[in-house]
Amino acid sequence: MTEPRIIFTRHAETMMTERGIKEDWVKATIAEPEATESDPSQPNLSRAFRTIPEYGNRVLRVVYASVGDTIRVVTVFFDRARRR
């Protein structure tokens, strides 16, 4: 089984840069999330969550759309409302 191709929107890239979020963290969150849910306002989007020990155990939220073998990351941020 091949790994999905992950692409980042310009917005996601900007948020990663501004917030000090590493690409590896995003990919790990998508590949092995601790929790997932559908976006309630946009059902075509998924949310993946993962605790990032290197960032003070904050919970990273990755919002993405999956189309075929491609995952398009829409935005990423540390979710203040979620705690481990």
N, C-alpha and C positions, 0 to 999 in steps of 0.2 A: 504494500500500500504506500503510495507516494504522499508526502506531506503536502498540505495545501499551500498555495502561493499566498503570501501575506503582503498586501499593499496598504499604504498609509495615505489618507487624504491629506491635503495641505494643512487643514485644521489640526488633525491629529499630530502631524509633525511639529507644528508650532507649539501645541500644548506640551508635547514631550520635551521640547527644548526649554520652554519657559519654566516647566515644573521639575526639571531634572529627572525625567523618567527615562530609563534605559530601554532600548529596543528589546533586549533580552528578557526584561521583566514582562513586557507586553506579550511577547511570543510565549513565554512560560504560562502566563495567565490564560491565554487562548488554548494552549495545548493541554494544560493540567489545572483547570480552575478548581477552586474550593467550593464555588457555588456558581450557578448560572440562572438566568431568568430572561423572559422575553421583555422587551421594552413595552410598557403599557400603552404609550401613545403612538408607537410605530412598530407594529407587530413583525415587520420584516427585519428588525434589528434585535440582536441578542446582547445581553450584558454578562460579562464574565468577571469574577472577583477572585483575588488571590492576595494573601498577606505577603508583604515584602519585608523580610527580616532586616535587610540592609538599609531600609528606610524607616527604622523605628517601629517595625511591625504594623505599619499603616496598611490599609486595604486598598489595593489598586482596582479600579473599575475600568474595564475595556469595553467599549460599545462598538459592535461590528456587524456587518452584513456578510452572510455567506452565500456565494453564488457559484454553483458548480464546485470546482476545485480551487476557487479563489476566495480569500477572506479580505474584506475591505474594512480596515479600522477607521471608524468615524471620529471617535474622540477617546481620550484617556485622561483619568484624573484620580487622585487619592480621595476616596469617598469618606468624608467626615462623619457621615451618619452611620457607617458600618464599622463595627469593631470586631476584633477577633475574639 
